[in-house]
Amino acid sequence: MGMLLTKLLLPTLSSLALLPTVSVAAKRRFYMESMVYLFTMFFVALFHACHGPGLSLLCFVRHDTLEYFSVYGTALSMWVSLMALADFDEPKRSTLVMFGVLTLAVRIYHDRGGYGVYSGPIGTAVLIIAIKWLRQMKEKKGLYPDKTVYTQQVGPGLCFGALALMLRFFFEDWDYTYVHSCYHCALAMSFVLLLPKVNKKAGNGGPPAKLDCSTLCCACV
């Protein structure tokens, strides 16, 4: 009985592997990415919990809605992770992120079961990154970015991402509980590896603005 209960709850518990990813992203000052990971973790965990014994009370949202947002959050997490890796300046960065937000919402609404849901945004993001980096290499006439980015971020991150997709679409028939749980862990590791060490676009914070009369007048205008 204990083994059966563990197998039923394991997909829900393994989705919490995204919790360290949320923490790492926030610590590196990728606050938007951290919020997306938290969103994904919540809906993925709730989606799997609704299939567990005695957890039906948690299903305050329809099953198809939970499925939609779990798939959407996962695809969006892939997109924002790769956009963070690309290291675009504003307003290109926010424009590309919003492009992914809008197109993924429409794409997943029509079809959320095929591997194209994930391969589409990944392929598009990799193409965008490749074009940007090749242009930088041409201007710099050398390797861009540093070699460590390829060896410590791009290579391991894409390997874990490829492993996650292989587990998700090709090996779940072996044993759904354990394979899908490993998929969650591999996906979370991929996000952590792809994120740069620090968000250079986050600024240095600085002192908070004072709320004086002139500031309030400008805000009202």
The 8 nearest C-alpha neighbors of each residue, nearest first, counted from 0:
[[1, 3, 2, 4, 5, 6, 7, 52],
 [0, 2, 4, 3, 5, 6, 7, 8],
 [1, 3, 5, 0, 4, 6, 7, 8],
 [4, 2, 0, 6, 5, 1, 7, 8],
 [5, 3, 1, 7, 2, 6, 0, 8],
 [6, 4, 2, 8, 3, 7, 9, 1],
 [7, 5, 3, 9, 4, 8, 176, 2],
 [6, 8, 4, 5, 51, 9, 3, 10],
 [9, 7, 5, 11, 6, 10, 51, 4],
 [8, 10, 12, 6, 11, 5, 7, 13],
 [11, 9, 180, 13, 12, 8, 176, 47],
 [12, 10, 44, 47, 9, 8, 14, 48],
 [11, 13, 9, 14, 15, 10, 8, 44],
 [14, 12, 10, 15, 180, 11, 16, 9],
 [13, 15, 16, 12, 11, 44, 183, 40],
 [16, 14, 17, 13, 18, 12, 40, 44],
 [17, 15, 14, 18, 13, 184, 187, 19],
 [16, 18, 20, 15, 187, 19, 40, 14],
 [17, 19, 21, 20, 15, 16, 22, 37],
 [20, 18, 22, 21, 17, 23, 16, 15],
 [21, 19, 17, 23, 18, 22, 191, 24],
 [20, 22, 33, 18, 24, 19, 23, 36],
 [21, 23, 19, 25, 20, 24, 26, 18],
 [24, 22, 26, 20, 25, 21, 19, 27],
 [25, 23, 29, 33, 27, 21, 26, 22],
 [24, 26, 28, 22, 30, 27, 29, 23],
 [27, 25, 23, 28, 24, 22, 29, 197],
 [26, 28, 197, 24, 25, 29, 198, 23],
 [29, 27, 25, 26, 30, 198, 24, 201],
 [30, 28, 24, 25, 32, 27, 31, 198],
 [29, 31, 33, 25, 32, 28, 34, 24],
 [30, 32, 34, 33, 29, 35, 25, 79],
 [33, 31, 35, 34, 29, 30, 36, 79],
 [34, 32, 21, 30, 24, 36, 31, 35],
 [33, 35, 37, 31, 32, 36, 38, 30],
 [34, 36, 38, 32, 37, 33, 76, 39],
 [37, 35, 39, 33, 38, 34, 21, 40],
 [38, 36, 34, 40, 39, 35, 21, 41],
 [37, 39, 35, 41, 36, 40, 34, 42],
 [40, 38, 72, 36, 37, 42, 41, 73],
 [39, 41, 37, 43, 38, 42, 44, 17],
 [42, 40, 38, 44, 39, 43, 45, 37],
 [41, 43, 45, 69, 44, 39, 40, 46],
 [42, 44, 69, 46, 40, 45, 41, 39],
 [45, 43, 11, 47, 41, 42, 46, 14],
 [44, 46, 48, 42, 47, 43, 41, 49],
 [47, 45, 43, 65, 44, 48, 49, 42],
 [48, 46, 11, 44, 49, 45, 50, 10],
 [49, 47, 45, 51, 50, 46, 11, 44],
 [48, 50, 55, 47, 46, 51, 58, 54],
 [51, 49, 48, 47, 52, 55, 46, 54],
 [50, 52, 48, 49, 54, 7, 8, 53],
 [53, 51, 54, 50, 55, 7, 4, 49],
 [52, 54, 55, 51, 56, 49, 50, 57],
 [53, 55, 56, 52, 51, 57, 49, 48],
 [54, 56, 57, 49, 58, 53, 52, 51],
 [55, 57, 54, 58, 59, 53, 49, 48],
 [58, 56, 55, 54, 59, 49, 45, 48],
 [59, 57, 60, 55, 56, 49, 61, 45],
 [58, 60, 57, 61, 56, 55, 62, 49],
 [61, 59, 58, 62, 64, 65, 57, 63],
 [60, 62, 64, 63, 65, 59, 58, 66],
 [61, 63, 65, 64, 66, 60, 46, 58],
 [62, 64, 66, 65, 61, 67, 60, 68],
 [65, 63, 67, 61, 66, 62, 68, 60],
 [66, 64, 62, 68, 46, 63, 67, 69],
 [65, 67, 63, 69, 64, 68, 62, 70],
 [68, 66, 64, 70, 65, 69, 71, 63],
 [67, 69, 71, 65, 70, 66, 72, 42],
 [68, 70, 43, 42, 66, 72, 71, 67],
 [71, 69, 73, 67, 68, 72, 66, 74],
 [72, 70, 68, 74, 73, 69, 67, 75],
 [73, 71, 39, 75, 69, 70, 74, 68],
 [72, 74, 76, 70, 75, 71, 39, 69],
 [75, 73, 77, 71, 76, 72, 117, 70],
 [74, 76, 78, 72, 77, 73, 71, 79],
 [77, 75, 73, 79, 78, 74, 72, 80],
 [78, 76, 74, 80, 75, 79, 81, 73],
 [77, 79, 75, 81, 76, 80, 120, 82],
 [80, 78, 82, 76, 81, 77, 83, 75],
 [81, 79, 83, 77, 78, 82, 76, 194],
 [80, 82, 84, 83, 78, 79, 85, 124],
 [83, 81, 79, 85, 84, 80, 78, 86],
 [84, 82, 80, 81, 86, 85, 79, 194],
 [83, 85, 81, 82, 86, 194, 195, 193],
 [84, 86, 82, 83, 128, 87, 81, 131],
 [87, 85, 83, 84, 82, 88, 92, 200],
 [88, 86, 92, 85, 91, 89, 82, 83],
 [89, 87, 92, 91, 90, 86, 200, 93],
 [90, 88, 91, 92, 93, 87, 94, 200],
 [89, 91, 92, 93, 94, 88, 87, 95],
 [92, 90, 89, 94, 93, 88, 95, 87],
 [91, 93, 87, 89, 95, 94, 90, 88],
 [94, 92, 96, 95, 90, 91, 97, 89],
 [95, 93, 91, 97, 92, 96, 90, 98],
 [96, 94, 98, 92, 97, 93, 91, 99],
 [95, 97, 93, 99, 98, 94, 92, 100],
 [96, 98, 100, 94, 99, 95, 93, 101],
 [99, 97, 95, 96, 101, 100, 102, 94],
 [98, 100, 96, 97, 102, 101, 103, 95],
 [101, 99, 97, 98, 103, 102, 104, 96],
 [100, 102, 104, 98, 99, 103, 97, 105],
 [101, 103, 99, 105, 104, 100, 106, 98],
 [104, 102, 106, 105, 101, 100, 99, 107],
 [103, 105, 101, 102, 107, 106, 108, 100],
 [106, 104, 108, 102, 103, 107, 101, 109],
 [107, 105, 103, 108, 109, 104, 102, 110],
 [106, 108, 111, 110, 109, 104, 105, 103],
 [107, 109, 105, 106, 110, 104, 111, 67],
 [108, 110, 107, 106, 105, 111, 104, 112],
 [111, 109, 107, 108, 112, 106, 113, 116],
 [110, 112, 107, 113, 116, 108, 70, 109],
 [111, 113, 110, 114, 116, 115, 107, 70],
 [114, 112, 115, 116, 111, 110, 117, 168],
 [113, 115, 116, 117, 118, 112, 168, 164],
 [116, 114, 118, 113, 117, 119, 120, 112],
 [115, 117, 114, 119, 113, 118, 111, 107],
 [118, 116, 115, 119, 74, 114, 120, 121],
 [117, 119, 115, 121, 120, 122, 116, 114],
 [118, 120, 115, 122, 117, 121, 116, 123],
 [121, 119, 123, 122, 118, 117, 124, 78],
 [122, 120, 118, 124, 119, 123, 125, 117],
 [121, 123, 125, 119, 124, 120, 118, 126],
 [122, 124, 120, 126, 121, 125, 119, 127],
 [123, 125, 127, 121, 126, 122, 120, 128],
 [126, 124, 128, 122, 127, 123, 129, 121],
 [125, 127, 129, 123, 124, 128, 122, 130],
 [128, 126, 124, 130, 125, 129, 123, 131],
 [127, 129, 125, 131, 126, 85, 130, 132],
 [128, 130, 126, 132, 131, 127, 133, 125],
 [131, 129, 133, 127, 128, 132, 134, 126],
 [132, 130, 128, 134, 129, 133, 127, 135],
 [131, 133, 135, 129, 134, 130, 128, 136],
 [134, 132, 136, 130, 135, 131, 129, 137],
 [135, 133, 137, 131, 132, 136, 130, 138],
 [134, 136, 132, 138, 133, 137, 139, 131],
 [137, 135, 133, 139, 140, 141, 143, 134],
 [136, 138, 140, 134, 135, 139, 133, 141],
 [139, 137, 135, 136, 140, 134, 141, 133],
 [138, 140, 136, 141, 137, 135, 142, 143],
 [141, 139, 137, 136, 138, 142, 135, 143],
 [140, 142, 136, 139, 143, 137, 138, 135],
 [141, 143, 136, 144, 145, 140, 146, 139],
 [144, 142, 136, 145, 132, 135, 141, 146],
 [143, 145, 142, 148, 146, 132, 149, 147],
 [146, 144, 147, 143, 148, 142, 149, 150],
 [145, 147, 148, 149, 150, 144, 142, 143],
 [146, 148, 150, 149, 145, 151, 152, 144],
 [149, 147, 152, 146, 151, 145, 150, 153],
 [150, 148, 153, 147, 146, 154, 152, 151],
 [149, 151, 147, 154, 148, 152, 146, 153],
 [150, 152, 148, 147, 149, 155, 153, 154],
 [153, 151, 193, 148, 192, 156, 149, 155],
 [152, 154, 149, 156, 155, 157, 193, 148],
 [153, 155, 157, 150, 156, 149, 152, 158],
 [156, 154, 158, 157, 152, 153, 159, 151],
 [157, 155, 189, 192, 193, 153, 159, 158],
 [156, 158, 160, 159, 154, 155, 153, 161],
 [157, 159, 155, 161, 160, 156, 162, 154],
 [158, 160, 162, 189, 156, 161, 157, 185],
 [161, 159, 157, 163, 189, 158, 162, 186],
 [162, 160, 158, 164, 163, 159, 157, 165],
 [163, 161, 159, 165, 160, 164, 158, 166],
 [162, 164, 182, 160, 166, 185, 161, 165],
 [165, 163, 167, 161, 166, 162, 168, 160],
 [166, 164, 162, 169, 167, 168, 163, 161],
 [167, 165, 170, 163, 164, 169, 182, 168],
 [166, 168, 164, 165, 171, 163, 182, 169],
 [167, 169, 165, 166, 164, 170, 171, 114],
 [168, 170, 165, 166, 171, 167, 172, 164],
 [169, 171, 166, 172, 173, 168, 167, 165],
 [172, 170, 175, 173, 178, 174, 167, 169],
 [171, 173, 170, 174, 175, 169, 178, 168],
 [174, 172, 171, 170, 175, 178, 177, 169],
 [173, 175, 172, 176, 171, 178, 177, 170],
 [176, 174, 171, 178, 179, 177, 172, 173],
 [177, 175, 179, 174, 178, 6, 10, 180],
 [176, 178, 180, 179, 175, 174, 181, 9],
 [179, 177, 181, 175, 180, 171, 176, 174],
 [178, 180, 182, 181, 175, 177, 176, 167],
 [179, 181, 177, 10, 183, 182, 13, 178],
 [182, 180, 184, 178, 179, 183, 185, 177],
 [181, 183, 163, 179, 185, 180, 184, 166],
 [184, 182, 180, 186, 181, 185, 14, 13],
 [183, 185, 181, 187, 186, 182, 16, 188],
 [186, 184, 188, 182, 163, 159, 187, 183],
 [185, 187, 189, 183, 184, 188, 163, 160],
 [186, 188, 184, 17, 190, 189, 185, 16],
 [189, 187, 185, 191, 186, 190, 192, 184],
 [188, 190, 156, 186, 159, 192, 160, 187],
 [191, 189, 193, 187, 188, 192, 80, 194],
 [192, 190, 188, 189, 194, 193, 20, 187],
 [191, 193, 156, 152, 189, 190, 194, 188],
 [194, 192, 152, 156, 190, 191, 84, 189],
 [193, 195, 191, 192, 84, 80, 83, 190],
 [196, 194, 197, 84, 193, 198, 83, 152],
 [197, 195, 27, 194, 198, 192, 199, 193],
 [198, 196, 27, 195, 199, 28, 29, 194],
 [197, 199, 200, 201, 28, 29, 27, 195],
 [198, 200, 201, 197, 202, 86, 28, 195],
 [201, 199, 198, 202, 88, 86, 89, 87],
 [200, 202, 198, 199, 28, 203, 29, 204],
 [203, 201, 200, 204, 199, 198, 205, 28],
 [202, 204, 205, 201, 199, 200, 206, 198],
 [203, 205, 202, 206, 201, 207, 28, 200],
 [204, 206, 203, 207, 202, 208, 201, 209],
 [205, 207, 208, 204, 209, 203, 202, 210],
 [208, 206, 209, 205, 204, 210, 203, 211],
 [207, 209, 210, 206, 214, 205, 211, 204],
 [210, 208, 211, 207, 214, 206, 212, 215],
 [209, 211, 214, 208, 215, 212, 213, 207],
 [210, 212, 214, 213, 209, 215, 216, 208],
 [211, 213, 215, 214, 216, 210, 217, 209],
 [214, 212, 216, 215, 211, 217, 210, 218],
 [215, 213, 217, 211, 212, 216, 210, 218],
 [214, 216, 218, 212, 217, 213, 219, 211],
 [217, 215, 213, 219, 218, 214, 212, 220],
 [218, 216, 220, 214, 219, 215, 213, 212],
 [219, 217, 215, 216, 220, 214, 213, 212],
 [218, 220, 216, 217, 215, 214, 213, 212],
 [219, 217, 218, 216, 215, 214, 213, 212]]
